[in-house]
Amino acid sequence: MTVLDNHMKQLSKELELEVPLEAKVPGVYNFPLEEGVTITISAMQPEGFSLAATIGPAPKSQEEMFFTQMLLANLFGQGTRGAVLGLDEDGVLMKLSRVVDYKVEYRDFRDILEDFINAVDFWRDEAAAKS
């Protein structure tokens, strides 16, 4: 059992989930936030993990200003809580990702995941406000 497997097991217990989070593919977990938004948590070798989520469509109105806001948010990770905000291959959907390439204790893992969730929520709200 990997460190990520242990962290996900503990997270399931802490959240008191009726159905514990289980890997769909070894080392890859899907953590649903709400309808249409899922965080993919993947183990990295030899240690660490990555987080990835599709936030939703980038707003079409005030597009240039919004993209500038996204770039500024990525500067030093201040507006993304350490993650990286970008667009999908088609330039339509906003994506957020973060790589933690070192071993972390459960508490740190939970805090990183919480920050990531907060960043996803913030950017969903920002995009909705501009649409």
Steps between C-alpha positions, in 0.01 A plus 500: 500500500647840396510819703223643279284193559540548875420872476187434293386234746546742789323778308203271438480428873536865595223603258288209625426389144251216467699368206876550553700656219666225299748509216335445162844422362789419738623828646227717344202627700204712396374734771162647397432853622167574343321420179741541213812557712733219602853521632731229369762407757786294360797338672841596368811284506706471710288720731252785499177555311331728251161672504307598188152638436307647212333808644267586214482729200697821495274804467458644151427855616800702617716209383829689478459652847408160645801329342723774642344434841577128457864574414539727801344232721769255387776744595665340803183287544338771711165503322488124458621383842809342350331340199522594131201635312475451125279407207435169327640420155206676331533815713144463627507332842696624800717242673677506833790271588758456771793264541636409842812300419599415855362289782251676727332402822122461496432839660705678231329294230158600633601869518633495143179335379290756688696789345453342158125466553480863611689609188262300278199660671648850475575475127160346424341800672730744319414349162128500580514866604658595167263292285 
